């Protein structure tokens, strides 16, 4: 046997195939604007738009869903199914982005109260479709959904808009608290005041 003969070095380790998306077959998700504020916004406006995502939501609805604003809920549903059944990470990422966008748009609660009524119903069923262990590992571990929904419920509490929407949202909050023992009353660490030592 010559030196360098690999015939007795054991079986080769098999590698997973490198999967690449075939051009033209990628899921065409709605692009989320990078800027939360319009061009030429003043510093004061930038601050306001950064605290309330209504401008971004309005931009997406006008550009992609002007014929049917509920179409954005269809994309959330589609993203949810793709990540839950197809294990598509990009779909999970899109689902998170769109859910957060709607939850952090305070002014839009008054403008699109019908859309938000449907959004709450949709989230109610989605939360119940996620297997418990999967839910803990992927969603709760990152604390994404609880903090996002906390912001949403806080916006509903502070708003002076549609009474039925507020009632439905707070019933949903109470249901989640009973079922999952999620606490929506404790302020997240990100929002807690910073205390400086003397």
C-alpha positions as CSV (number, residue, x, y, z in Angstrom):
1,X,0.0,0.0,0.0
2,X,1.4,3.4,-1.0
3,X,1.6,6.3,1.3
4,X,-1.4,8.5,0.8
5,X,-3.6,5.7,-0.2
6,X,-7.0,6.6,1.4
7,X,-8.7,3.3,0.8
8,X,-8.4,2.3,4.5
9,X,-9.0,5.7,6.1
10,X,-12.6,4.9,6.8
11,X,-15.9,6.1,5.2
12,X,-16.0,9.7,3.8
13,X,-18.2,12.0,5.8
14,X,-21.3,12.9,3.9
15,X,-22.1,16.5,3.8
16,X,-25.6,18.0,3.4
17,X,-26.3,19.3,-0.1
18,X,-25.9,23.0,-0.6
19,X,-29.5,24.1,-1.5
20,X,-29.8,27.2,-3.6
21,X,-33.0,28.9,-4.7
22,X,-33.8,28.5,-8.3
23,X,-34.1,31.9,-10.0
24,X,-37.7,32.9,-10.2
25,X,-38.9,30.6,-7.5
26,X,-38.2,32.7,-4.3
27,X,-41.2,33.8,-2.3
28,X,-41.9,37.4,-3.2
29,X,-42.6,38.9,0.2
30,X,-43.5,42.6,0.6
31,X,-40.4,44.7,1.2
32,X,-40.5,46.5,4.5
33,X,-39.2,50.1,4.1
34,X,-35.8,50.6,5.8
35,X,-36.7,54.2,6.9
36,X,-39.5,54.6,9.4
37,X,-39.9,58.2,8.4
38,X,-40.4,60.1,5.1
39,X,-37.5,61.8,3.3
40,X,-36.7,65.3,4.5
41,X,-38.3,64.6,7.9
42,X,-37.2,67.0,10.7
43,X,-35.5,65.5,13.8
44,X,-38.7,65.9,15.8
45,X,-40.6,64.0,13.1
46,X,-38.0,61.3,13.0
47,X,-38.4,60.8,16.7
48,X,-42.2,60.6,16.4
49,X,-42.1,58.2,13.4
50,X,-39.6,56.0,15.2
51,X,-41.9,55.6,18.1
52,X,-45.0,54.9,16.0
53,X,-44.8,52.7,12.9
54,X,-48.0,54.0,11.4
55,X,-46.2,55.8,8.6
56,X,-44.5,52.5,7.5
57,X,-47.7,50.6,7.7
58,X,-49.5,53.3,5.7
59,X,-46.7,53.2,3.0
60,X,-47.0,49.4,2.6
61,X,-50.8,49.5,2.4
62,X,-50.8,52.3,-0.2
63,X,-48.1,50.7,-2.3
64,X,-49.0,47.0,-2.1
65,X,-52.5,46.7,-0.8
66,X,-54.4,49.8,-1.9
67,X,-57.1,47.7,-3.5
68,X,-57.7,45.6,-0.3
69,X,-56.0,46.6,2.9
70,X,-56.7,43.2,4.4
71,X,-54.3,41.8,1.9
72,X,-51.5,42.4,4.4
73,X,-53.2,40.0,6.8
74,X,-53.2,37.4,3.9
75,X,-49.4,37.8,3.7
76,X,-49.1,37.4,7.4
77,X,-51.2,34.2,7.1
78,X,-49.1,32.9,4.2
79,X,-45.8,33.7,6.0
80,X,-47.1,31.9,9.1
81,X,-48.0,28.7,7.1
82,X,-44.7,28.7,5.2
83,X,-42.7,28.9,8.4
84,X,-44.9,26.5,10.5
85,X,-45.3,23.8,7.8
86,X,-42.5,24.5,5.4
87,X,-39.9,25.5,8.0
88,X,-38.9,28.5,5.8
89,X,-36.9,30.8,8.0
90,X,-37.4,33.8,5.7
91,X,-41.2,33.4,6.1
92,X,-40.8,33.3,9.9
93,X,-38.7,36.5,9.7
94,X,-41.4,38.2,7.5
95,X,-44.2,37.1,9.8
96,X,-42.3,38.6,12.8
97,X,-41.7,41.9,10.9
98,X,-45.3,42.3,9.8
99,X,-46.8,41.3,13.2
100,X,-44.5,43.8,14.9
101,X,-45.3,46.5,12.3
102,X,-49.0,46.2,13.0
103,X,-48.5,46.0,16.8
104,X,-46.3,49.1,16.9
105,X,-48.6,51.4,14.8
106,X,-50.6,53.3,17.3
107,X,-52.2,56.0,15.1
108,X,-53.2,53.3,12.6
109,X,-55.5,51.7,15.2
110,X,-58.0,54.5,14.6
111,X,-57.5,54.6,10.8
112,X,-57.8,50.9,10.2
113,X,-59.9,49.6,13.1
114,X,-61.6,47.0,10.9
115,X,-58.2,45.7,9.8
116,X,-57.1,45.4,13.4
117,X,-60.3,43.6,14.4
118,X,-59.4,40.9,11.8
119,X,-55.7,41.0,12.9
120,X,-56.7,40.1,16.5
121,X,-58.9,37.2,15.3
122,X,-56.1,35.9,13.0
123,X,-53.5,36.1,15.8
124,X,-55.8,34.3,18.2
125,X,-55.9,31.3,15.9
126,X,-52.2,31.4,14.9
127,X,-51.1,31.3,18.6
128,X,-53.2,28.1,19.1
129,X,-51.8,26.4,16.0
130,X,-48.2,26.6,17.1
131,X,-47.1,23.4,18.9
132,X,-46.2,24.3,22.5
133,X,-42.6,23.1,22.4
134,X,-42.0,24.8,19.1
135,X,-43.6,28.0,20.4
136,X,-41.3,28.1,23.5
137,X,-38.1,27.4,21.5
138,X,-38.6,29.8,18.6
139,X,-41.0,32.6,19.8
140,X,-40.8,32.8,23.5
141,X,-37.1,32.2,23.7
142,X,-36.5,35.4,21.9
143,X,-39.3,37.0,23.8
144,X,-40.6,38.4,20.5
145,X,-44.3,37.8,20.7
146,X,-44.9,38.7,24.3
147,X,-43.0,42.1,24.0
148,X,-44.6,42.9,20.7
149,X,-48.1,42.1,22.0
150,X,-47.4,44.1,25.2
151,X,-46.7,47.1,23.0
152,X,-49.9,46.4,21.1
153,X,-52.1,46.1,24.2
154,X,-50.5,49.3,25.6
155,X,-51.4,51.2,22.4
156,X,-55.0,49.9,22.7
157,X,-55.1,51.0,26.4
158,X,-53.8,54.5,25.6
159,X,-55.9,55.1,22.5
160,X,-59.2,56.9,22.3
161,X,-60.4,55.1,19.2
162,X,-62.8,52.3,18.4
163,X,-64.4,51.0,21.6
164,X,-65.1,47.5,20.1
165,X,-61.5,47.1,18.9
166,X,-60.2,48.0,22.4
167,X,-62.6,45.5,24.1
168,X,-61.7,42.8,21.6
169,X,-58.0,43.4,22.1
170,X,-58.1,43.4,25.9
171,X,-60.2,40.2,25.8
172,X,-57.5,38.6,23.7
173,X,-54.9,39.9,26.2
174,X,-56.8,38.3,29.1
175,X,-57.2,35.0,27.2
176,X,-53.4,34.8,26.5
177,X,-52.7,35.6,30.2
178,X,-55.0,32.8,31.3
179,X,-53.8,30.2,28.8
180,X,-50.1,30.9,28.6
181,X,-49.5,32.8,31.9
182,X,-47.9,35.6,30.0
183,X,-47.6,38.8,31.9
184,X,-48.5,41.9,29.9
185,X,-48.4,44.3,32.9
186,X,-44.7,44.2,33.8
187,X,-42.7,46.7,31.8
188,X,-40.0,45.1,29.7
189,X,-36.4,45.8,30.6
190,X,-35.9,47.8,27.4
191,X,-38.6,50.3,28.6
192,X,-37.6,50.4,32.2
193,X,-36.1,53.7,33.5
194,X,-32.3,53.8,33.7
195,X,-31.1,54.4,37.2
196,X,-27.7,56.0,37.7
197,X,-25.6,55.3,40.8
198,X,-24.3,58.3,42.6
